[in-house]
Amino acid sequence: MATIGRYNTLEIIEECAHGLYLDGGPLNKILLPSRYTTPSMQVGSTLNVFIYNDSEDRIVATTERPFAQAGEFAYLEVVAINPNAGAFLDWGLSKDLLLPFREQGDIRFSVGDGAIVAVYLDTYTNRVVASTRLHRHLKSEKPNYKANQAVDLLIYGKTPMGYKAIVEKCHRGLLLHNETSDLLEEGDQITGYVKKVHNDGKIDLRRDPFGRSRIPQISTTIIEKLQNSEGILPYNDTSSPASIRAEFDTSKKAFKQALSNLYKDRKILITKDGIELVAQEPKQK
């Protein structure tokens, strides 16, 4: 059964002058327009496609990949405003995504603005649309994340305790202030780590993985960057947390731990201006 607003694996059942027809089950035949077809697509084979309504409100398939599908969240750019309908967002498809005025709450957008939205299937119109009313669409069931698991985060607000984040495009989480030194803004998309999953489905987050297991990877990154920079980098234990985050995507604390290990192993020198790679003597045969 094909689902509008989602990826579907569908069988090719017929060729036509305008492309290929796919078996949409209760949705009947669904057209994959010619501009998305290739000679390798044959009747009887299956395709993974995205299903949505085109500009003429026909249910069609595409091999393009939207930034989010129904049931997910994304930070999207406003590319047009229709005074009778709402804002249109670039979501990676040739047809833009409508954010109706009724789903904008007290916000009014202009072209060029960014919008954090839920993408969903409007059951009244049977069309995929967007909404800024995020909490109506965030999943409430307890997710199956593990402690210290890496997750994609979309920052959508701030509280006295931390930054509100959408986890993996569908769950709500809180990146605690005492777990990050970053100054984040709405719309920022970062990698974070699960600290704890509560029974009500809410998730406590940290910016970096916990424990010293992260240090070997950071050390490897430092060595690789030194090797690609003629053996010298302008970073050391006096560098700012922001500059370390931008260059190494880690906290200053973890960076200093990695530097300490590399120095003890005689792989680097720490100078007042940065760090230098120590030339390794060739091993004796």
Backbone bond lengths (Angstrom), bond angles and torsions (degrees), N, CA, C in turn:
res aa  C-N    CA-C-N  psi(-1)  N-CA   C-N-CA  omega(-1)  CA-C   N-CA-C  phi
1 M - - - 1.466 - - 1.526 109.99 -
2 A 1.321 116.58 128.01 1.464 121.30 179.99 1.530 110.02 -80.59
3 T 1.328 116.18 143.24 1.456 122.13 179.69 1.522 109.39 -120.63
4 I 1.323 117.00 124.39 1.465 121.38 179.33 1.522 109.42 -68.53
5 G 1.340 115.06 136.63 1.461 120.15 178.21 1.509 114.76 87.10
6 R 1.332 117.55 5.27 1.457 121.61 -178.23 1.529 109.94 -133.22
7 Y 1.348 115.02 164.76 1.453 120.09 171.02 1.528 108.53 -73.42
8 N 1.328 116.48 140.85 1.451 122.56 179.92 1.522 109.47 -137.70
9 T 1.310 116.63 143.56 1.456 121.07 172.07 1.523 107.63 -100.92
10 L 1.327 116.20 110.50 1.453 121.97 -171.93 1.526 111.19 -124.53
11 E 1.328 115.32 150.74 1.464 121.26 -179.89 1.527 110.85 -86.84
12 I 1.331 116.09 139.42 1.464 121.60 173.61 1.531 107.46 -78.43
13 I 1.326 117.01 123.56 1.466 119.69 -176.25 1.525 113.63 -115.23
14 E 1.354 117.00 -13.83 1.465 116.82 -175.43 1.527 110.63 -165.43
15 E 1.327 115.93 141.78 1.461 121.27 171.35 1.522 108.80 -93.01
16 C 1.328 116.40 150.18 1.456 120.39 176.05 1.525 109.08 -148.22
17 A 1.322 116.53 173.75 1.459 120.53 -176.53 1.527 112.41 -64.05
18 H 1.346 116.82 -22.54 1.470 120.75 -174.93 1.527 113.22 -103.30
19 G 1.338 116.98 0.95 1.457 119.28 179.98 1.507 111.68 146.82
20 L 1.328 116.44 -133.64 1.457 123.07 -178.99 1.523 109.55 -128.08
21 Y 1.339 115.24 141.18 1.459 119.16 173.33 1.520 109.64 -96.84
22 L 1.351 114.51 135.51 1.456 121.96 179.38 1.524 109.39 -110.79
23 D 1.322 115.85 151.63 1.463 121.03 179.58 1.519 109.30 -78.09
24 G 1.341 115.59 106.31 1.454 121.20 -179.47 1.508 114.10 -95.78
25 G 1.354 117.88 10.26 1.462 120.44 -179.45 1.521 110.90 61.08
26 P 1.342 117.95 -126.60 1.472 121.01 179.55 1.542 113.44 -60.81
27 L 1.324 117.52 -19.78 1.476 120.37 177.66 1.522 111.85 -84.75
28 N 1.342 116.49 2.46 1.465 122.98 179.36 1.535 110.99 67.68
29 K 1.316 116.45 -159.13 1.457 120.15 -178.36 1.533 110.07 -71.90
30 I 1.330 115.36 135.43 1.465 121.11 179.93 1.519 108.45 -117.36
31 L 1.313 116.86 127.30 1.456 121.53 -176.98 1.525 112.01 -81.17
32 L 1.327 115.36 131.18 1.464 122.35 165.75 1.527 105.75 -103.36
33 P 1.342 118.11 104.41 1.471 120.73 -174.61 1.529 112.99 -57.14
34 S 1.330 115.02 154.38 1.467 121.92 -174.19 1.519 112.81 -55.63
35 R 1.343 117.60 -32.86 1.467 118.79 -176.05 1.517 112.60 -66.06
36 Y 1.338 117.77 -13.18 1.461 121.19 179.06 1.532 112.83 -105.62
37 T 1.322 118.14 -1.46 1.457 120.66 -176.45 1.531 111.47 -92.16
38 T 1.334 115.77 157.53 1.464 123.24 176.06 1.525 108.04 -133.66
39 P 1.337 117.42 159.93 1.471 119.94 179.93 1.526 113.77 -58.93
40 S 1.327 117.67 -24.47 1.465 119.49 -178.35 1.526 112.99 -76.01
41 M 1.330 117.75 -10.55 1.463 121.14 180.00 1.523 109.15 -83.42
42 Q 1.324 115.66 112.35 1.455 121.49 -175.21 1.528 111.23 -121.75
43 V 1.341 115.29 152.71 1.467 120.93 176.50 1.527 109.34 -56.99
44 G 1.332 116.06 132.99 1.450 121.98 -178.85 1.512 113.86 100.07
45 S 1.340 117.55 -20.86 1.462 120.47 177.40 1.529 109.83 -86.68
46 T 1.325 117.15 168.49 1.455 121.38 -178.32 1.516 110.32 -114.91
47 L 1.338 115.41 153.82 1.459 122.54 179.73 1.521 109.77 -132.68
48 N 1.330 115.50 145.56 1.456 120.64 171.18 1.521 107.76 -94.92
49 V 1.320 117.26 112.72 1.461 122.72 -173.62 1.523 110.48 -133.60
50 F 1.336 114.70 161.49 1.466 120.89 175.05 1.524 107.84 -101.24
51 I 1.345 116.29 135.58 1.466 122.03 -176.66 1.516 109.99 -108.85
52 Y 1.338 116.84 129.37 1.465 120.82 178.55 1.520 109.31 -157.74
53 N 1.333 116.57 179.70 1.471 122.18 179.15 1.518 109.18 -95.96
54 D 1.334 117.30 130.49 1.461 119.96 178.86 1.523 110.67 -80.62
55 S 1.340 117.09 -173.86 1.466 121.48 -175.95 1.520 112.82 -65.00
56 E 1.329 117.40 -18.10 1.466 121.51 176.76 1.525 110.88 -100.81
57 D 1.325 116.43 13.95 1.457 123.89 176.35 1.527 113.38 67.38
58 R 1.337 116.82 21.88 1.456 120.59 174.24 1.522 109.42 -89.20
59 I 1.332 116.78 144.37 1.463 120.55 175.87 1.527 107.52 -77.51
60 V 1.340 115.91 120.10 1.458 121.27 -177.38 1.526 109.66 -133.86
61 A 1.331 114.26 167.95 1.462 121.31 177.78 1.522 109.45 -113.06
62 T 1.323 115.97 154.90 1.452 121.41 175.62 1.525 109.43 -145.69
63 T 1.329 116.01 149.06 1.469 120.38 172.73 1.529 110.85 -90.66
64 E 1.347 117.61 -2.38 1.461 120.61 173.87 1.526 109.14 -66.20
65 R 1.310 115.96 157.06 1.460 121.09 -177.87 1.525 109.92 -115.89
66 P 1.337 118.07 113.16 1.469 119.69 176.99 1.520 110.98 -70.54
67 F 1.339 116.22 159.40 1.460 120.85 178.26 1.525 111.72 -68.99
68 A 1.328 116.56 -22.70 1.472 121.59 176.86 1.511 107.67 -154.86
69 Q 1.322 115.93 149.11 1.460 120.66 174.57 1.525 109.11 -110.16
70 A 1.325 116.55 173.42 1.458 120.42 -177.94 1.525 109.92 -56.11
71 G 1.336 115.39 133.04 1.450 121.11 -177.50 1.515 113.61 96.12
72 E 1.339 116.17 1.19 1.467 121.06 -179.46 1.523 110.89 -121.04
73 F 1.337 115.72 173.19 1.456 122.85 -177.77 1.522 108.81 -123.73
74 A 1.351 115.60 153.03 1.463 119.21 179.80 1.519 109.81 -157.65
75 Y 1.325 114.68 160.23 1.457 122.44 172.89 1.526 106.74 -103.25
76 L 1.340 117.33 111.11 1.460 122.62 -170.60 1.521 111.03 -123.20
77 E 1.324 115.18 151.59 1.463 121.17 -179.32 1.529 111.24 -90.07
78 V 1.333 115.66 137.08 1.464 121.57 174.43 1.530 108.66 -77.83
79 V 1.338 116.44 122.40 1.465 120.28 -176.82 1.531 112.96 -111.96
80 A 1.331 117.06 -13.09 1.468 119.99 178.95 1.513 109.14 -162.99
81 I 1.337 115.58 155.83 1.461 122.78 175.96 1.521 108.61 -125.61
82 N 1.331 116.07 127.66 1.466 121.50 172.38 1.522 107.29 -107.36
83 P 1.341 118.64 115.01 1.475 120.02 -174.20 1.524 113.56 -62.07
84 N 1.323 117.53 -15.82 1.461 120.61 -179.39 1.527 113.35 -100.48
85 A 1.327 116.58 -9.63 1.459 118.46 -173.71 1.522 113.44 -127.89
86 G 1.334 117.36 -49.93 1.454 120.28 -177.36 1.513 111.30 150.38
87 A 1.309 115.41 -155.33 1.465 121.62 -178.66 1.522 109.40 -99.06
88 F 1.326 115.19 145.91 1.458 120.29 175.11 1.522 108.80 -108.78
89 L 1.345 114.87 136.11 1.458 122.32 -173.47 1.527 110.40 -116.34
90 D 1.327 114.83 143.36 1.462 120.39 173.19 1.523 108.06 -80.54
91 W 1.336 116.79 113.48 1.465 120.55 179.10 1.517 112.08 -120.01
92 G 1.349 115.69 20.59 1.450 120.35 173.31 1.506 115.65 94.46
93 L 1.342 117.44 -3.49 1.462 121.47 177.96 1.521 110.01 -107.67
94 S 1.329 115.90 163.63 1.459 119.84 -179.84 1.526 111.60 -65.96
95 K 1.332 117.52 -29.54 1.467 121.30 173.96 1.526 108.97 -97.03
96 D 1.344 117.13 125.53 1.459 121.43 -178.22 1.527 111.28 -71.34
97 L 1.319 115.31 160.11 1.463 123.10 -176.58 1.523 109.82 -95.46
98 L 1.323 116.79 130.38 1.469 121.56 -179.58 1.520 111.20 -82.75
99 L 1.325 115.13 130.24 1.464 123.47 168.44 1.522 106.41 -109.28
100 P 1.349 118.25 94.10 1.472 120.54 -174.86 1.528 111.91 -61.26
101 F 1.329 116.02 152.39 1.465 120.04 177.29 1.527 111.41 -55.48
102 R 1.342 116.47 -38.08 1.465 120.08 -177.55 1.521 112.55 -65.52
103 E 1.339 117.57 -18.46 1.457 121.97 -179.37 1.530 112.22 -102.17
104 Q 1.334 117.02 8.47 1.463 120.76 -179.44 1.526 112.94 -96.50
105 G 1.323 117.85 -7.64 1.456 119.90 -178.86 1.523 110.63 60.95
106 D 1.334 116.45 -131.81 1.471 121.41 -179.66 1.528 112.15 -89.68
107 I 1.333 117.42 1.07 1.458 121.07 -177.08 1.526 109.63 -88.29
108 R 1.324 116.59 140.54 1.456 120.84 171.16 1.514 107.58 -126.36
109 F 1.316 115.88 124.94 1.453 121.76 -172.52 1.516 112.16 -98.63
110 S 1.330 114.75 156.61 1.462 123.31 173.09 1.519 108.40 -122.91
111 V 1.320 115.77 160.77 1.466 120.45 178.16 1.537 109.35 -59.07
112 G 1.318 116.12 133.39 1.455 121.77 -177.81 1.511 114.17 98.39
113 D 1.343 117.79 -16.21 1.458 121.20 178.10 1.527 110.17 -69.29
114 G 1.324 115.76 156.85 1.454 121.54 170.35 1.517 109.15 -99.86
115 A 1.311 117.32 144.33 1.458 122.09 -179.41 1.524 109.54 -131.87
116 I 1.328 116.34 127.94 1.454 121.28 173.00 1.520 107.25 -90.27
117 V 1.315 116.83 116.57 1.462 120.09 -171.04 1.519 112.03 -134.24
118 A 1.318 113.69 155.87 1.459 121.65 165.34 1.520 107.46 -92.99
119 V 1.314 116.61 136.33 1.460 121.78 175.55 1.524 106.87 -101.17
120 Y 1.329 117.36 128.42 1.461 119.36 -176.60 1.526 110.67 -150.47
121 L 1.325 115.90 163.83 1.460 122.26 176.62 1.516 108.61 -93.08
122 D 1.330 115.69 115.73 1.462 121.48 177.01 1.528 107.82 -74.41
123 T 1.325 117.01 110.66 1.462 120.38 -175.58 1.526 112.52 -68.40
124 Y 1.337 117.62 -19.40 1.469 120.39 179.50 1.526 110.87 -75.50
125 T 1.335 116.88 -43.61 1.465 121.01 -178.88 1.529 112.80 -99.29
126 N 1.339 116.77 -13.02 1.462 122.47 -176.79 1.529 111.38 62.46
127 R 1.340 116.35 32.23 1.458 121.89 178.46 1.518 109.74 -119.97
128 V 1.319 115.48 152.39 1.462 121.14 174.39 1.526 107.90 -82.31
129 V 1.334 116.40 124.67 1.464 121.73 -179.67 1.529 108.98 -136.15
130 A 1.331 115.47 177.23 1.465 121.76 -179.53 1.522 110.42 -116.57
131 S 1.334 115.63 159.77 1.467 121.73 177.56 1.521 109.42 -147.67
132 T 1.340 116.08 141.90 1.467 120.63 172.61 1.524 111.38 -91.66
133 R 1.309 117.75 -0.36 1.465 121.92 177.77 1.544 107.90 -83.41
134 L 1.316 114.83 75.07 1.462 121.52 -166.28 1.518 113.28 -63.86
135 H 1.338 117.60 -41.53 1.462 120.13 -171.67 1.525 112.49 -68.01
136 R 1.318 117.38 -17.87 1.468 119.74 175.26 1.526 111.08 -69.03
137 H 1.314 116.55 -22.60 1.466 120.03 -170.07 1.522 113.45 -115.31
138 L 1.340 119.13 -10.93 1.459 120.54 177.70 1.528 110.34 -67.23
139 K 1.307 116.80 137.28 1.457 120.91 -179.19 1.520 110.03 -70.04
140 S 1.323 116.15 139.55 1.464 120.55 -176.22 1.526 112.82 -105.53
141 E 1.337 118.25 -15.85 1.456 119.12 -179.46 1.529 110.55 -71.23
142 K 1.311 115.45 154.68 1.461 120.52 -177.23 1.524 109.78 -68.71
143 P 1.341 117.52 122.27 1.465 119.64 -179.49 1.521 111.39 -80.56
144 N 1.304 116.12 161.83 1.466 121.64 -176.19 1.526 111.42 -99.50
145 Y 1.333 117.21 52.61 1.459 121.36 176.36 1.528 109.80 -90.47
146 K 1.323 115.03 151.30 1.461 121.30 178.37 1.527 110.09 -104.08
147 A 1.320 116.30 152.59 1.467 120.84 176.36 1.523 109.99 -58.52
148 N 1.327 115.22 135.83 1.461 123.87 179.20 1.531 113.06 75.29
149 Q 1.335 117.46 10.00 1.466 120.67 177.93 1.521 109.96 -75.20
150 A 1.330 116.76 135.67 1.462 121.42 176.56 1.518 109.66 -74.11
151 V 1.351 116.53 135.46 1.463 121.57 -179.27 1.528 109.49 -141.14
152 D 1.327 116.04 151.13 1.457 121.44 174.73 1.523 109.28 -82.68
153 L 1.333 116.05 135.22 1.462 121.38 -177.22 1.518 110.63 -122.70
154 L 1.327 115.77 142.16 1.460 123.68 171.06 1.522 107.11 -121.06
155 I 1.329 116.56 114.46 1.464 120.90 -177.61 1.528 109.45 -77.03
156 Y 1.361 116.39 129.08 1.465 118.76 -177.66 1.528 113.60 -130.07
157 G 1.313 118.10 7.16 1.456 119.25 178.42 1.519 110.64 174.75
158 K 1.328 115.20 -179.77 1.460 120.96 -177.32 1.522 109.49 -142.90
159 T 1.330 116.17 141.58 1.453 123.07 176.34 1.528 108.18 -128.76
160 P 1.334 118.74 170.82 1.467 119.42 176.36 1.530 113.18 -59.62
161 M 1.328 117.28 -22.04 1.459 120.51 -178.05 1.525 113.25 -90.53
162 G 1.329 116.39 -25.99 1.460 118.00 -177.30 1.513 112.05 168.42
163 Y 1.327 114.97 -165.37 1.458 122.29 -178.09 1.536 110.17 -95.82
164 K 1.329 115.59 129.93 1.459 119.65 175.21 1.528 108.42 -75.34
165 A 1.323 115.49 133.92 1.458 119.75 -175.27 1.521 110.59 -136.88
166 I 1.321 115.46 143.56 1.461 121.84 170.72 1.528 106.45 -92.47
167 V 1.329 115.67 123.87 1.458 122.05 -174.43 1.526 109.78 -98.06
168 E 1.339 116.33 123.66 1.466 122.14 176.88 1.534 111.76 51.60
169 K 1.331 115.21 37.48 1.467 122.85 173.28 1.525 114.81 68.16
170 C 1.352 118.08 11.84 1.462 115.78 -177.24 1.531 116.15 -150.85
171 H 1.336 119.93 -22.51 1.460 120.95 -176.72 1.530 111.54 -112.10
172 R 1.323 116.33 158.70 1.462 120.24 178.86 1.527 110.33 -95.30
173 G 1.322 114.37 142.03 1.452 119.22 178.93 1.514 110.50 -146.34
174 L 1.316 116.36 170.34 1.459 122.64 178.46 1.525 108.34 -131.73
175 L 1.328 115.59 117.34 1.459 121.92 174.76 1.525 106.98 -87.61
176 L 1.314 116.03 104.92 1.457 121.44 -171.35 1.525 111.07 -67.35
177 H 1.348 116.14 142.32 1.466 120.66 -179.33 1.527 111.54 -58.91
178 N 1.343 116.74 -36.24 1.458 118.46 -178.44 1.529 112.83 -78.93
179 E 1.343 116.62 2.72 1.455 121.06 177.34 1.526 112.28 -110.46
180 T 1.340 117.42 6.73 1.461 120.40 177.15 1.519 109.96 -153.82
181 S 1.319 115.70 146.40 1.463 121.13 173.03 1.526 110.54 -104.50
182 D 1.324 116.94 -0.08 1.466 121.38 -177.98 1.524 110.83 -71.71
183 L 1.321 115.77 144.81 1.462 122.06 170.41 1.516 106.67 -97.99
184 L 1.322 116.20 104.02 1.460 122.12 -172.36 1.516 111.26 -104.10
185 E 1.329 115.74 157.42 1.462 122.65 179.00 1.523 109.52 -128.79
186 E 1.329 115.39 160.13 1.458 119.73 175.70 1.520 109.68 -58.13
187 G 1.313 115.47 133.74 1.458 120.89 -178.95 1.510 113.84 98.90
188 D 1.347 117.82 -14.91 1.466 120.18 177.60 1.524 109.65 -64.89
189 Q 1.316 115.72 137.45 1.462 121.53 179.52 1.532 108.07 -121.18
190 I 1.319 115.37 118.62 1.464 121.43 -173.11 1.521 109.61 -138.52
191 T 1.326 114.69 169.32 1.464 121.28 170.16 1.522 108.57 -95.70
192 G 1.305 116.39 132.61 1.456 121.95 175.92 1.515 109.55 -129.74
193 Y 1.337 115.76 -173.64 1.468 120.67 -176.99 1.526 109.34 -136.99
194 V 1.317 115.36 142.55 1.461 121.17 -178.83 1.522 109.56 -73.30
195 K 1.332 115.54 129.32 1.461 121.19 174.53 1.525 110.04 -97.96
196 K 1.347 116.34 -47.46 1.467 120.16 -179.52 1.524 109.35 -158.01
197 V 1.324 116.50 141.74 1.459 122.38 174.11 1.522 108.12 -108.52
198 H 1.335 116.99 121.71 1.466 121.82 -178.82 1.536 110.25 -85.45
199 N 1.324 115.79 160.87 1.465 120.63 -178.66 1.518 112.68 -64.18
200 D 1.349 117.27 -25.04 1.466 119.97 179.31 1.528 111.96 -83.45
201 G 1.326 117.79 4.96 1.454 121.59 177.46 1.509 115.17 93.92
202 K 1.346 117.72 -10.93 1.461 120.39 179.00 1.532 110.07 -75.21
203 I 1.322 115.08 152.58 1.462 120.20 -172.28 1.524 110.10 -127.09
204 D 1.319 117.09 126.20 1.470 121.89 169.77 1.521 108.06 -85.91
205 L 1.347 115.68 137.01 1.460 120.94 -173.06 1.517 111.21 -124.96
206 R 1.304 115.73 155.95 1.456 122.40 170.37 1.520 107.60 -127.06
207 R 1.347 115.64 158.10 1.468 120.26 -177.01 1.516 111.97 -77.20
208 D 1.339 116.68 -33.38 1.461 121.49 -175.38 1.517 110.35 -126.29
209 P 1.327 117.27 157.65 1.462 119.11 177.33 1.519 111.07 -63.70
210 F 1.323 115.61 154.13 1.456 121.76 -177.08 1.527 110.58 -89.66
211 G 1.323 116.13 143.47 1.457 120.95 171.92 1.519 113.42 89.77
212 R 1.313 114.34 174.98 1.454 120.90 -175.61 1.519 113.04 -82.64
213 S 1.317 118.58 -2.41 1.462 120.80 178.12 1.531 111.70 -63.80
214 R 1.346 117.26 -19.04 1.461 120.86 179.67 1.531 112.13 -77.92
215 I 1.329 117.83 -21.00 1.463 121.04 -169.88 1.532 113.48 -63.81
216 P 1.349 120.23 -43.07 1.467 118.40 179.77 1.534 113.97 -56.38
217 Q 1.331 116.96 -40.40 1.463 119.11 179.40 1.524 111.37 -67.50
218 I 1.337 117.25 -40.49 1.465 119.90 177.79 1.525 110.01 -63.52
219 S 1.317 116.60 -41.05 1.470 120.89 178.50 1.522 110.80 -60.90
220 T 1.324 116.55 -42.91 1.466 120.54 178.30 1.524 111.01 -61.56
221 T 1.330 115.95 -42.17 1.470 120.29 179.02 1.524 111.03 -61.93
222 I 1.327 116.90 -42.77 1.471 120.98 179.64 1.534 110.26 -61.13
223 I 1.325 117.19 -46.28 1.464 120.87 -179.61 1.525 110.91 -63.21
224 E 1.326 117.08 -42.56 1.463 119.99 179.85 1.523 111.35 -62.97
225 K 1.324 116.50 -40.44 1.463 119.40 179.50 1.533 110.87 -68.89
226 L 1.310 117.31 -36.43 1.462 120.06 175.80 1.527 110.62 -63.82
227 Q 1.311 116.57 -42.82 1.465 120.52 -179.81 1.526 111.83 -64.20
228 N 1.311 116.21 -30.47 1.466 120.72 179.77 1.521 112.78 -88.82
229 S 1.355 117.17 0.61 1.466 121.34 -177.57 1.524 111.42 -127.21
230 E 1.333 116.10 35.02 1.468 122.55 178.80 1.523 112.19 56.92
231 G 1.331 115.55 28.55 1.453 120.30 172.52 1.509 116.41 82.81
232 I 1.325 117.86 8.48 1.476 120.20 -177.69 1.532 109.17 -135.47
233 L 1.328 116.40 136.10 1.458 122.48 173.88 1.530 109.35 -134.92
234 P 1.348 117.00 142.50 1.473 120.30 -177.64 1.524 113.15 -86.76
235 Y 1.342 116.98 44.59 1.466 121.29 -179.57 1.523 108.64 -131.93
236 N 1.320 115.40 137.59 1.461 120.38 173.23 1.528 108.77 -150.90
237 D 1.343 116.98 -163.91 1.464 119.03 -175.19 1.522 113.74 -73.53
238 T 1.343 118.04 -1.69 1.468 120.57 174.69 1.528 112.15 -101.20
239 S 1.328 117.87 -2.99 1.464 121.08 -179.93 1.527 110.54 -66.83
240 S 1.310 116.30 154.05 1.463 120.91 -177.62 1.527 110.90 -72.20
241 P 1.337 117.79 150.06 1.473 120.50 176.32 1.527 112.53 -56.08
242 A 1.346 116.91 -37.06 1.464 120.13 -178.43 1.520 111.41 -65.97
243 S 1.341 117.17 -42.37 1.465 119.75 -179.15 1.531 110.92 -68.58
244 I 1.321 116.78 -36.23 1.462 120.28 177.77 1.517 110.68 -67.29
245 R 1.322 116.24 -41.26 1.461 119.84 177.92 1.525 110.77 -62.56
246 A 1.322 116.74 -43.96 1.460 120.93 -177.49 1.524 111.54 -64.51
247 E 1.320 117.02 -37.08 1.477 120.12 -175.52 1.525 112.83 -88.45
248 F 1.348 117.04 -38.39 1.461 120.10 -172.03 1.524 113.97 -117.21
249 D 1.326 117.48 -3.76 1.456 123.04 -178.96 1.529 111.90 51.62
250 T 1.318 115.13 49.49 1.455 120.23 176.68 1.526 108.98 -151.04
251 S 1.314 115.85 170.47 1.460 120.43 179.01 1.526 110.37 -78.74
252 K 1.332 115.57 160.78 1.464 119.31 177.69 1.525 110.58 -64.66
253 K 1.318 117.54 -36.87 1.466 121.02 179.81 1.519 110.96 -60.01
254 A 1.342 116.40 -47.77 1.467 119.59 -179.46 1.525 110.84 -67.55
255 F 1.333 116.56 -37.04 1.469 120.95 178.52 1.524 110.23 -61.21
256 K 1.332 117.29 -44.52 1.468 121.11 -179.86 1.533 110.93 -65.21
257 Q 1.329 117.08 -36.88 1.459 119.91 177.32 1.529 110.68 -63.95
258 A 1.345 115.86 -41.07 1.464 119.83 178.98 1.526 110.97 -66.58
259 L 1.346 116.86 -42.06 1.470 119.88 176.73 1.520 111.14 -59.19
260 S 1.311 117.22 -42.57 1.460 121.67 -179.31 1.527 110.76 -60.72
261 N 1.342 116.12 -43.73 1.463 119.58 179.17 1.519 111.43 -64.70
262 L 1.335 116.73 -43.85 1.462 120.77 -179.02 1.533 111.24 -65.23
263 Y 1.327 116.03 -37.03 1.468 120.20 178.84 1.535 110.33 -67.73
264 K 1.328 116.51 -43.14 1.462 119.82 179.74 1.524 111.05 -64.58
265 D 1.345 115.97 -32.37 1.466 120.35 178.69 1.532 112.10 -83.73
266 R 1.345 116.27 3.75 1.467 123.05 178.28 1.530 112.94 59.57
267 K 1.334 114.30 37.42 1.456 119.58 177.44 1.527 112.23 -99.07
268 I 1.347 116.83 -19.50 1.455 120.74 179.15 1.533 109.92 -138.98
269 L 1.348 114.26 161.38 1.447 122.30 166.84 1.515 108.18 -113.15
270 I 1.316 117.03 140.62 1.464 121.52 176.59 1.522 107.65 -104.97
271 T 1.322 116.82 120.34 1.459 122.28 -179.26 1.515 109.63 -116.27
272 K 1.337 115.19 174.62 1.466 118.71 179.59 1.530 111.65 -68.70
273 D 1.337 117.05 -18.93 1.458 121.03 -177.93 1.524 113.18 -102.52
274 G 1.328 118.38 -8.37 1.453 119.65 -178.69 1.509 112.19 157.58
275 I 1.318 116.33 -141.24 1.463 122.11 179.24 1.523 109.19 -131.89
276 E 1.340 115.50 151.73 1.457 121.45 -179.78 1.519 109.59 -131.84
277 L 1.302 115.16 143.10 1.457 121.32 178.87 1.527 109.65 -78.17
278 V 1.326 116.67 132.19 1.466 121.46 177.75 1.519 108.95 -86.46
279 A 1.313 116.48 127.83 1.460 120.58 178.03 1.518 109.28 -64.79
280 Q 1.328 116.45 127.97 1.454 121.11 -178.71 1.527 110.01 -89.35
281 E 1.331 115.73 131.78 1.455 119.73 177.75 1.519 109.95 -69.72
282 P 1.348 117.09 140.12 1.470 118.76 179.04 1.515 110.91 -63.98
283 K 1.337 115.48 143.55 1.458 120.01 -179.02 1.532 110.03 -70.15
284 Q 1.336 115.50 141.97 1.452 121.32 178.12 1.530 110.16 -72.56
285 K 1.331 115.06 133.05 1.468 118.55 178.52 1.533 109.80 -80.56
